[in-house]
Amino acid sequence: MFEKLRYEIGDGDLTFKGYLFSLGMFSTEMLNITPEQYKKLRTMCDEADAGLSEYEKEQTEELWNKVISLYGALSDEMGNIRILKLLDEYPTVPEEAKTDTQYRILMIRFLRRYSSVLSDISSFNTTVRNFIDGYLSDLKKLDPENFAAAFADFIMNPKREKLIANPVSGTGWYTTSDTVTVSFCPGAAEDDSGRYAIYEVYEAENLQTLLKMDFYRMLKKGYIIRRCEYCKRYFHLKKAYHTKYCDRPAPDRPDVTCLQMGYHKLGIKEMSSDNPHAQALRRCYLRIDKDRSRGIITPEEKKRLYDAAEERFYEATRERQDSLAWLEEELTSAKLYAFCGVKRKTAPRGRPKKEKDIQ
Protein backbone atom coordinates (compact mmCIF):
# COMPACT_ATOMS: atom_id res chain seq x y z
CA MET A 1 0.00 0.00 0.00
CA PHE A 2 1.17 3.56 -0.72
CA GLU A 3 3.12 5.69 1.75
CA LYS A 4 2.18 9.01 0.14
CA LEU A 5 -0.38 10.03 -2.46
CA ARG A 6 0.71 12.44 -5.17
CA TYR A 7 -1.90 14.05 -7.39
CA GLU A 8 -2.59 17.15 -9.48
CA ILE A 9 -5.73 19.28 -9.49
CA GLY A 10 -6.62 21.50 -12.42
CA ASP A 11 -9.55 23.75 -13.19
CA GLY A 12 -12.04 20.89 -13.57
CA ASP A 13 -10.09 17.69 -13.16
CA LEU A 14 -7.82 15.61 -10.97
CA THR A 15 -4.84 13.61 -12.25
CA PHE A 16 -3.67 10.56 -10.30
CA LYS A 17 -1.05 8.11 -11.54
CA GLY A 18 -1.49 9.32 -15.09
CA TYR A 19 -5.28 8.91 -15.04
CA LEU A 20 -7.42 12.00 -15.61
CA PHE A 21 -10.66 12.25 -13.60
CA SER A 22 -13.27 15.01 -13.78
CA LEU A 23 -13.53 16.57 -10.33
CA GLY A 24 -15.77 14.28 -8.28
CA MET A 25 -15.30 11.15 -10.41
CA PHE A 26 -12.61 9.71 -8.13
CA SER A 27 -14.97 10.16 -5.16
CA THR A 28 -17.89 8.70 -7.13
CA GLU A 29 -15.98 5.48 -7.81
CA MET A 30 -15.08 5.23 -4.13
CA LEU A 31 -18.71 5.78 -3.07
CA ASN A 32 -19.76 2.88 -5.31
CA ILE A 33 -17.77 0.33 -3.33
CA THR A 34 -20.62 -1.77 -1.99
CA PRO A 35 -21.06 -2.60 1.73
CA GLU A 36 -20.53 -6.28 0.83
CA GLN A 37 -17.23 -5.51 -0.93
CA TYR A 38 -16.05 -3.36 1.96
CA LYS A 39 -17.02 -5.96 4.58
CA LYS A 40 -15.03 -8.66 2.78
CA LEU A 41 -11.96 -6.41 2.53
CA ARG A 42 -12.26 -5.38 6.18
CA THR A 43 -12.52 -9.02 7.33
CA MET A 44 -9.45 -10.01 5.28
CA CYS A 45 -7.50 -7.00 6.58
CA ASP A 46 -8.39 -7.72 10.22
CA GLU A 47 -7.20 -11.33 9.78
CA ALA A 48 -3.93 -10.15 8.20
CA ASP A 49 -3.41 -7.53 10.93
CA ALA A 50 -3.97 -10.18 13.63
CA GLY A 51 -1.38 -12.41 11.95
CA LEU A 52 1.05 -9.49 11.80
CA SER A 53 0.61 -8.80 15.53
CA GLU A 54 1.25 -12.47 16.24
CA TYR A 55 4.41 -12.36 14.12
CA GLU A 56 5.69 -9.31 16.04
CA LYS A 57 5.47 -11.36 19.23
CA GLU A 58 6.83 -14.71 17.96
CA GLN A 59 9.17 -13.56 15.15
CA THR A 60 9.09 -16.93 13.32
CA GLU A 61 9.67 -17.48 9.62
CA GLU A 62 6.50 -19.54 9.34
CA LEU A 63 4.36 -16.70 10.70
CA TRP A 64 6.07 -14.18 8.42
CA ASN A 65 5.27 -16.26 5.34
CA LYS A 66 1.66 -16.57 6.55
CA VAL A 67 1.41 -12.78 6.99
CA ILE A 68 2.78 -12.12 3.49
CA SER A 69 0.28 -14.61 2.08
CA LEU A 70 -2.66 -12.95 3.88
CA TYR A 71 -1.76 -9.45 2.72
CA GLY A 72 -1.14 -10.79 -0.78
CA ALA A 73 -4.69 -12.18 -0.86
CA LEU A 74 -6.01 -8.82 0.39
CA SER A 75 -4.08 -7.02 -2.33
CA ASP A 76 -5.51 -9.35 -4.99
CA GLU A 77 -9.05 -8.75 -3.72
CA MET A 78 -8.56 -4.98 -3.79
CA GLY A 79 -7.30 -5.34 -7.34
CA ASN A 80 -10.80 -6.43 -8.40
CA ILE A 81 -12.00 -2.88 -7.72
CA ARG A 82 -10.51 -0.43 -10.24
CA ILE A 83 -10.16 2.56 -7.96
CA LEU A 84 -8.48 0.50 -5.23
CA LYS A 85 -6.15 -1.13 -7.72
CA LEU A 86 -4.77 2.34 -8.47
CA LEU A 87 -4.03 2.85 -4.78
CA ASP A 88 -2.37 -0.50 -4.12
CA GLU A 89 1.40 -0.52 -4.42
CA TYR A 90 2.19 -3.87 -2.84
CA PRO A 91 5.96 -4.28 -3.24
CA THR A 92 7.80 -7.21 -4.70
CA VAL A 93 10.10 -8.59 -2.00
CA PRO A 94 13.58 -9.44 -3.35
CA GLU A 95 14.74 -12.98 -2.49
CA GLU A 96 17.93 -11.75 -0.83
CA ALA A 97 15.99 -9.33 1.43
CA LYS A 98 13.39 -11.71 2.83
CA THR A 99 15.35 -12.37 6.00
CA ASP A 100 16.65 -8.84 6.46
CA THR A 101 15.45 -7.52 9.84
CA GLN A 102 15.56 -3.85 8.89
CA TYR A 103 13.61 -4.54 5.73
CA ARG A 104 10.93 -6.38 7.68
CA ILE A 105 10.53 -3.45 10.07
CA LEU A 106 9.86 -1.17 7.10
CA MET A 107 7.59 -3.79 5.55
CA ILE A 108 5.47 -4.05 8.71
CA ARG A 109 4.88 -0.30 8.70
CA PHE A 110 3.96 -0.57 5.04
CA LEU A 111 1.46 -3.42 5.62
CA ARG A 112 -0.27 -1.53 8.43
CA ARG A 113 -1.32 1.05 5.84
CA TYR A 114 -4.03 -1.28 4.50
CA SER A 115 -6.10 -0.85 7.64
CA SER A 116 -5.67 2.93 7.55
CA VAL A 117 -6.84 3.09 3.91
CA LEU A 118 -9.95 1.01 4.63
CA SER A 119 -10.76 3.21 7.63
CA ASP A 120 -10.52 6.31 5.41
CA ILE A 121 -12.86 4.72 2.88
CA SER A 122 -15.41 3.94 5.60
CA SER A 123 -15.16 7.44 7.09
CA PHE A 124 -15.55 9.20 3.76
CA ASN A 125 -18.28 6.96 2.34
CA THR A 126 -20.40 6.97 5.49
CA THR A 127 -20.32 10.77 5.78
CA VAL A 128 -20.61 11.77 2.14
CA ARG A 129 -23.36 9.26 1.37
CA ASN A 130 -25.43 10.77 4.17
CA PHE A 131 -24.78 14.27 2.80
CA ILE A 132 -25.68 13.35 -0.79
CA ASP A 133 -28.79 11.33 0.10
CA GLY A 134 -30.12 13.70 2.75
CA TYR A 135 -28.98 17.13 1.56
CA LEU A 136 -27.81 17.39 -2.05
CA SER A 137 -30.75 15.38 -3.35
CA ASP A 138 -33.24 17.76 -1.68
CA LEU A 139 -31.82 21.05 -3.00
CA LYS A 140 -34.11 22.95 -5.34
CA LYS A 141 -31.45 25.22 -6.80
CA LEU A 142 -28.25 23.45 -7.83
CA ASP A 143 -25.26 25.78 -7.83
CA PRO A 144 -21.93 26.09 -5.94
CA GLU A 145 -23.31 28.58 -3.40
CA ASN A 146 -26.19 26.30 -2.40
CA PHE A 147 -23.87 23.29 -2.30
CA ALA A 148 -21.59 25.15 0.13
CA ALA A 149 -24.50 26.30 2.31
CA ALA A 150 -25.91 22.77 2.48
CA PHE A 151 -22.54 21.28 3.41
CA ALA A 152 -21.94 23.95 6.07
CA ASP A 153 -25.31 23.11 7.65
CA PHE A 154 -24.52 19.39 7.48
CA ILE A 155 -20.98 19.46 8.86
CA MET A 156 -21.37 22.20 11.53
CA ASN A 157 -24.80 21.47 12.94
CA PRO A 158 -24.47 19.49 16.24
CA LYS A 159 -27.75 17.72 15.46
CA ARG A 160 -26.11 16.09 12.42
CA GLU A 161 -23.22 14.49 14.31
CA LYS A 162 -24.74 11.00 14.01
CA LEU A 163 -24.57 11.34 10.22
CA ILE A 164 -20.82 12.04 10.29
CA ALA A 165 -18.37 9.15 10.79
CA ASN A 166 -16.96 9.28 14.30
CA PRO A 167 -15.12 6.96 16.72
CA VAL A 168 -18.00 6.93 19.24
CA SER A 169 -20.39 5.28 16.79
CA GLY A 170 -17.64 3.07 15.41
CA THR A 171 -18.13 4.36 11.86
CA GLY A 172 -14.64 5.84 11.47
CA TRP A 173 -13.36 9.38 11.85
CA TYR A 174 -14.22 12.06 9.32
CA THR A 175 -11.66 14.80 9.92
CA THR A 176 -12.38 18.48 9.34
CA SER A 177 -8.76 19.44 8.66
CA ASP A 178 -5.89 17.64 6.92
CA THR A 179 -2.17 18.09 6.34
CA VAL A 180 -1.12 18.37 2.72
CA THR A 181 2.03 19.50 0.89
CA VAL A 182 1.56 21.56 -2.24
CA SER A 183 4.12 22.42 -4.90
CA PHE A 184 3.82 24.35 -8.14
CA CYS A 185 5.27 22.62 -11.18
CA PRO A 186 5.49 24.15 -14.67
CA GLY A 187 5.07 21.69 -17.52
CA ALA A 188 3.44 20.82 -20.82
CA ALA A 189 -0.31 20.29 -20.89
CA GLU A 190 -1.40 16.66 -21.04
CA ASP A 191 -3.68 17.22 -24.05
CA ASP A 192 -0.66 17.36 -26.42
CA SER A 193 -1.65 20.88 -27.45
CA GLY A 194 1.86 22.20 -26.95
CA ARG A 195 0.63 24.63 -24.29
CA TYR A 196 2.40 25.04 -20.95
CA ALA A 197 0.89 25.65 -17.53
CA ILE A 198 1.85 25.75 -13.85
CA TYR A 199 0.25 22.81 -12.08
CA GLU A 200 -0.67 22.44 -8.42
CA VAL A 201 0.79 19.15 -7.23
CA TYR A 202 -0.31 17.80 -3.86
CA GLU A 203 1.13 15.16 -1.54
CA ALA A 204 -0.90 13.63 1.28
CA GLU A 205 -0.36 10.70 3.62
CA ASN A 206 -4.03 9.81 3.96
CA LEU A 207 -6.56 8.73 1.36
CA GLN A 208 -9.29 10.73 3.09
CA THR A 209 -7.38 13.93 2.26
CA LEU A 210 -7.44 13.20 -1.48
CA LEU A 211 -11.11 12.18 -1.42
CA LYS A 212 -12.28 15.28 0.44
CA MET A 213 -10.24 17.62 -1.73
CA ASP A 214 -11.71 16.00 -4.84
CA PHE A 215 -15.25 16.20 -3.44
CA TYR A 216 -15.01 19.79 -2.15
CA ARG A 217 -13.44 21.06 -5.38
CA MET A 218 -16.26 19.33 -7.28
CA LEU A 219 -18.91 21.20 -5.27
CA LYS A 220 -17.02 24.46 -5.78
CA LYS A 221 -16.97 23.81 -9.54
CA GLY A 222 -20.73 23.23 -9.63
CA TYR A 223 -20.60 19.52 -10.47
CA ILE A 224 -22.77 17.10 -8.51
CA ILE A 225 -23.01 13.45 -7.43
CA ARG A 226 -26.46 11.87 -7.29
CA ARG A 227 -27.78 8.44 -6.36
CA CYS A 228 -29.68 6.56 -9.07
CA GLU A 229 -33.16 5.62 -7.87
CA TYR A 230 -33.11 2.47 -10.01
CA CYS A 231 -29.72 0.80 -9.42
CA LYS A 232 -28.89 2.73 -6.19
CA ARG A 233 -25.37 3.48 -7.47
CA TYR A 234 -23.88 6.97 -7.38
CA PHE A 235 -23.30 8.86 -10.61
CA HIS A 236 -21.51 12.07 -11.55
CA LEU A 237 -22.95 15.04 -13.45
CA LYS A 238 -21.04 18.03 -14.76
CA LYS A 239 -24.34 19.83 -15.32
CA ALA A 240 -26.36 19.92 -12.11
CA TYR A 241 -29.69 18.35 -13.03
CA HIS A 242 -32.41 16.97 -10.75
CA THR A 243 -32.43 13.74 -12.75
CA LYS A 244 -33.27 10.57 -10.81
CA TYR A 245 -31.54 7.98 -12.98
CA CYS A 246 -28.07 7.29 -14.38
CA ASP A 247 -27.05 6.41 -17.94
CA ARG A 248 -25.23 3.19 -17.00
CA PRO A 249 -26.47 -0.31 -17.94
CA ALA A 250 -29.25 -1.47 -15.60
CA PRO A 251 -28.15 -4.35 -13.31
CA ASP A 252 -31.09 -6.53 -14.37
CA ARG A 253 -31.07 -5.48 -18.04
CA PRO A 254 -27.52 -4.62 -19.22
CA ASP A 255 -28.81 -3.97 -22.75
CA VAL A 256 -30.67 -0.84 -21.57
CA THR A 257 -29.88 1.95 -19.10
CA CYS A 258 -31.29 2.70 -15.67
CA LEU A 259 -32.78 5.84 -17.21
CA GLN A 260 -34.78 3.78 -19.69
CA MET A 261 -35.83 1.21 -17.08
CA GLY A 262 -36.81 3.91 -14.60
CA TYR A 263 -39.03 5.65 -17.12
CA HIS A 264 -40.73 2.65 -18.61
CA LYS A 265 -40.63 -0.36 -16.28
CA LEU A 266 -41.44 1.55 -13.12
CA GLY A 267 -43.84 3.88 -14.91
CA ILE A 268 -42.18 6.92 -13.31
CA LYS A 269 -41.75 10.01 -15.48
CA GLU A 270 -39.58 12.93 -14.52
CA MET A 271 -40.93 16.39 -15.19
CA SER A 272 -39.31 18.16 -18.12
CA SER A 273 -37.61 20.55 -15.72
CA ASP A 274 -35.96 17.57 -14.02
CA ASN A 275 -35.16 15.59 -17.16
CA PRO A 276 -31.85 16.52 -18.86
CA HIS A 277 -32.89 14.77 -22.08
CA ALA A 278 -36.10 16.82 -22.30
CA GLN A 279 -34.11 19.97 -21.54
CA ALA A 280 -31.66 19.20 -24.36
CA LEU A 281 -34.59 18.72 -26.76
CA ARG A 282 -36.22 21.96 -25.61
CA ARG A 283 -33.00 23.93 -26.17
CA CYS A 284 -32.83 22.46 -29.67
CA TYR A 285 -36.43 23.53 -30.39
CA LEU A 286 -35.65 27.06 -29.21
CA ARG A 287 -32.69 27.31 -31.59
CA ILE A 288 -34.82 26.09 -34.49
CA ASP A 289 -37.65 28.52 -33.58
CA LYS A 290 -35.21 31.40 -33.46
CA ASP A 291 -33.91 30.59 -36.94
CA ARG A 292 -37.48 30.40 -38.26
CA SER A 293 -38.41 33.76 -36.69
CA ARG A 294 -35.41 35.34 -38.39
CA GLY A 295 -36.57 33.92 -41.72
CA ILE A 296 -33.40 31.94 -42.40
CA ILE A 297 -35.18 28.56 -42.58
CA THR A 298 -38.53 27.70 -44.17
CA PRO A 299 -41.59 26.21 -42.39
CA GLU A 300 -40.90 22.90 -44.17
CA GLU A 301 -37.28 22.91 -42.98
CA LYS A 302 -38.42 23.69 -39.44
CA LYS A 303 -40.73 20.65 -39.46
CA ARG A 304 -37.97 18.43 -40.84
CA LEU A 305 -35.60 19.57 -38.07
CA TYR A 306 -38.26 19.05 -35.38
CA ASP A 307 -38.97 15.52 -36.61
CA ALA A 308 -35.27 14.59 -36.70
CA ALA A 309 -34.74 15.99 -33.18
CA GLU A 310 -37.68 13.98 -31.84
CA GLU A 311 -36.34 10.79 -33.42
CA ARG A 312 -32.99 11.31 -31.67
CA PHE A 313 -34.73 12.05 -28.37
CA TYR A 314 -36.72 8.82 -28.71
CA GLU A 315 -33.56 6.82 -29.48
CA ALA A 316 -31.65 8.36 -26.56
CA THR A 317 -34.31 7.64 -23.94
CA ARG A 318 -35.11 4.10 -25.08
CA GLU A 319 -32.22 2.48 -26.88
CA ARG A 320 -28.82 4.00 -26.13
CA GLN A 321 -26.58 3.58 -23.07
CA ASP A 322 -24.56 6.78 -23.58
CA SER A 323 -27.86 8.56 -24.08
CA LEU A 324 -27.37 12.08 -22.68
CA ALA A 325 -23.91 12.78 -24.09
CA TRP A 326 -24.95 11.30 -27.44
CA LEU A 327 -28.21 13.28 -27.56
CA GLU A 328 -26.56 16.62 -26.78
CA GLU A 329 -24.02 16.00 -29.56
CA GLU A 330 -26.67 14.93 -32.08
CA LEU A 331 -28.87 17.95 -31.35
CA THR A 332 -26.15 20.52 -32.01
CA SER A 333 -27.11 22.78 -34.89
CA ALA A 334 -24.09 21.72 -36.93
CA LYS A 335 -25.00 18.02 -36.83
CA LEU A 336 -28.78 18.27 -36.99
CA TYR A 337 -28.90 20.79 -39.84
CA ALA A 338 -26.31 18.83 -41.85
CA PHE A 339 -28.29 15.60 -41.39
CA CYS A 340 -31.51 17.26 -42.57
CA GLY A 341 -29.79 19.02 -45.48
CA VAL A 342 -30.82 22.44 -44.16
CA LYS A 343 -28.64 25.47 -44.85
CA ARG A 344 -29.40 28.74 -43.10
CA LYS A 345 -30.04 31.64 -45.42
CA THR A 346 -28.44 34.97 -44.61
CA ALA A 347 -31.15 37.34 -43.43
CA PRO A 348 -31.05 40.84 -45.07
CA ARG A 349 -30.13 43.59 -42.63
CA GLY A 350 -31.12 47.26 -42.63
CA ARG A 351 -33.22 49.08 -45.19
CA PRO A 352 -33.15 47.86 -48.78
CA LYS A 353 -31.14 50.08 -51.11
CA LYS A 354 -33.00 52.31 -53.60
CA GLU A 355 -32.78 51.16 -57.16
CA LYS A 356 -31.25 53.78 -59.50
CA ASP A 357 -33.16 54.77 -62.59
CA ILE A 358 -31.59 53.40 -65.72
CA GLN A 359 -30.97 56.17 -68.30
N, C-alpha and C positions, 0 to 999 in steps of 0.2 A: 504494500500500500504506500501511497505517496508520503513524502515528508513535508513538501510545500507545494502549493498550487500556484501556477503562474498563468495569468490570463490577461487578455487585452479587452478593453471596452471602447467601442466607437460611438458614433452618434446614435445608431439604432441597432447595434449588434454586439455580440460578445464572441471573441475568438479563444478557443481552448484546444491546445494540442493540434493546431492546424485546422480544426473544424470551426466553421462560421455558423453561429446561431443568432437568429433575431432575438433581441432582448426579450426575455421571458420564456423562450423555447427550452433552454436548459432546465429551468425550474419546472416547466410543464412536464418534461420527460421524467423528472424526479417525482413529481406528484402522482404520476401514473404507475408507480411501483405499487402493486396491490398489497393489501394486508397479508395475504397468504404468502406472497413472495418475501415480504419483509420478515414474517414470522419464521420462515424456513432459514433465512440467512442469519437471523438473530440466534436461533437454536444452534446452528452449526458454529457460529462464532463463540457462543458461551461454552460449548463443548471444547473448542480449540483453546480458549482462554484458560479453562480449568486444567487442561493437559499441560499448558505452558506453566501454570503456577506449580503443578506437581513436579515438572522438570526442574524448576528453580530450587525446589527443596531437595530432590534426589540426585540431580545432575548425572543421570545415566544416559548412555548412548541410545538405548532402546526407547526411552521416553522422548529423546530429542527427535528421533526418526518418526515417532508417532505424532509429535507436534507438527513437524513439517508436513506430514501426510494430511493432517486435519486442516491446516491452513491452505494447503494446496487444493483440497476439495472445496473449501469455501471460496477460494479464488476462481475455481472453475465455475461454480454456481453463479457467482457475481458476473462472470463473463457472458452468461446467458441474457443479461439485461444490458442493452447497448450503452446507456449512460454510465452504468457502473463499470463496464469494461474499460471505458476511457479513464476512469479514476485509478484502476488497479495497476500497480506497477510491481507486482510480485517478482523479486529478483531471482536470477539463476545463481545457485550457490556453486562456486567452483569446487571441484573435487579436492584440491589441495587445501581448501579453507574450511572444510566441514568440521574439523576438530580444533580449529583455532578459537581459543577462549575469547579473545577480544572481539573477533568477528561475531561470535554468538551473542555477546552482550549487545552489540549494535543491532543484530537481527531480532532479538527479543523486543527491543524498543520499537523496531519497525513493525513487528507482528501485532503489537498492542494497538497500532493505529486502526486496525479493522473495527474494533469495538467503538472507537471514537467516531469513525465515519458513520457507522450505523446509528449511533446516538444522534448525530447531527441530522441524518435523514429523518429520523422519527420526530425530532424537535421541530424541524422546518415543516414537514408534511402535516403534522398534527395542527400546528398553528395556522398555516396558510390555507389549508383546506377549510378550517372553520371560518376564516376571514372571507374566502371566496364564496362559500356556500351561504353564509349568513349575512354578508355585507355587500360585496360586489354585485351579487346576483339581484339584489333588491334596489340598486340605485336606478333612479329614473333618468338622470342626466349623466352620460358617460364621458367624462373628460378628466385630465390630470388633476385639476383642483378638487373635484369631488372625490376622486380616488384618494387623494392625500387626506382630505377631511374625514373620510370613512375610516381610513387606517389609523388616524390619530385617535378617533373615538374608540376604535377596537383595542388598540395597544395601550392606551393610557387610562381607560375607564376601569376602576377597581372591580366593577361588577362583571367585567369580562375575563377576569383572571383564570377562571376555570377553562376558558377556551384557548388559553395560551399554554404551551408545553412548559411544565415546571416540575422540579424534583419532588414536591410534596405529593402530587398526583401520580408520580411515577411515569409521566409521559415524556420526560426529557428535560431540556433546559434551553428555552428560546431566549438568546441574549439580546439585549438592546444596544450593545456597543461591541465593536470588534477591533482587533489590531490588524492593520494591513500596511504593507510597504508599497509605495507607488514610485515609479520612475517614468521619465519621459524619453521615449526613444524615437528618433527620426528614422524614417525608412520608406521604401517604395510601397505603394498601395497594393493590396492583394488581388485587385481586379485586373492586373496586367495592363493598366491604362498608361503606365509611365509616370503617373503623378506621385508626388511625395507628400508625406504628412508626418506630424509628430504624434505618436501614439502614447496613450496612457497604459502602462503595463503594471499590473498588480501582482503582489505575492502575498499569500495568506497561508496560515498553518491549518486552518479549519475549513471543512467543506461548507459549514453553515454560513461562513463569511461570503463565499462565492455566491451561494444560492440567494442570500438576502440582497446582495448588491445587484444581482441580475434581476430579481423580482422588483426591487424598489426603482431601479432605473427604468424598468418596463412601465411601471405606473406613471412615472414622471414623463415618459415619452407619449403616453396616451394609449398604449397597447393594453390588452386585457386577456385574462384567462377565465374561461367559463367551464362549467361542468355540463356535459351532454346529458339531457334528460332521458335519452334512449339507452346508451351503452354505459353511462355513469363515469366515463373517462373525461379527463380534463383536456381542453383544446385551446389553442392560442389564436387570437385575432389581432391583426394590426389595425383594423378599423373597428372601433368599439360599437358593436351591434348588440341588441337584446336577443339575439337568436338563441334558441333552445337546443339546437342539435348541431353536431359536428359533421364534417364532410368525409370522415373515414369510413371504411367498410364496416357494416353492421356485424356484430359478433355472430348472430344467428343467420345472417344472409350476406356473406362476403361479396356477393355480386352486386349489391346495392349499398347505398350509404345510410348512415343513421338518419340523415336529413330526410331521405326518401321514405324510410320506414316510419319515422315519427309522423310525417304528414299523412301517410296513406294507411298503414296498418293500424295505428292507434286512433286514427280519425281526428287528430289534433292539428288545427291550422293556426299558424302564427298570423297575427295581424300584419298588414303590409308594412307598417311602421317598425315592426320587429323582425321582418324577414329581409335579409340582405339581398336575396335573389330578386324579390319584388322591388326593392329599392333600386337595384341595378337596372331593371327593366323600365322603371318609371323615369330614371334619369335619361335613358335612351329615348323614350317617348318625348321628353321635353326637348331634347336636342333636335329631333325630327320636326316637332311642332314649330320650333323657332326657325328652322330652315324654310318650312312652308310659309310661315307668316312673312318672311322676308322675300318670298317669291322666287327662291333659288331652286326649289324642287316643285314638281307638279303634284296635283292631288293623286294621280295614279301612282307616282313614285312614292309618295307618302304611304299609301296603302301597302305597296310592295315591301317597303322597309318595316312597317308595323308587323306584317305577316311573318317576315323572316325573323324579327326579334322575338315574336311569340313562340315560334318553332324552337329557337335556341333556349328560351326560358323553359319550355316544356321538357326539352332534352336534359337540361341541367338539373331540374328538380326530380326527374324520374329515372334517368338512365346513367348519368355519369358520376364517377367517384370524386373527381377533382372539380366538382360542379361550380363553385363560386368563382374561383380563379379563372376557369375556362369561360364562364358566362361573361364576366367583366371584359375579358379580352375579345370575345366574339362580338360584343355589343359596342365596341369602339366604332366611332364613325368611319375610320379608315377601312376597317375590315367589313363592316356591315354594308356600307355603300358600294364597296368594290364587289362584294358578293352579288348584290342586287343590280349591278351595272348602272348605278345612279351617279351622275356627275353633277355637282352643284354648278349652277349658272351664276355668273357674276352679276349681282344686282346693280342697276344704274344708280349713281349717286348725284345729288344736286339737281338743279333745274336743267331741262334739256336745252341744248344750244339752238339759237335761232338759225333757220336755214336762210342762206343768202340768195337773193334773187339772181337768176342766171340772165345775163345780158345777151 
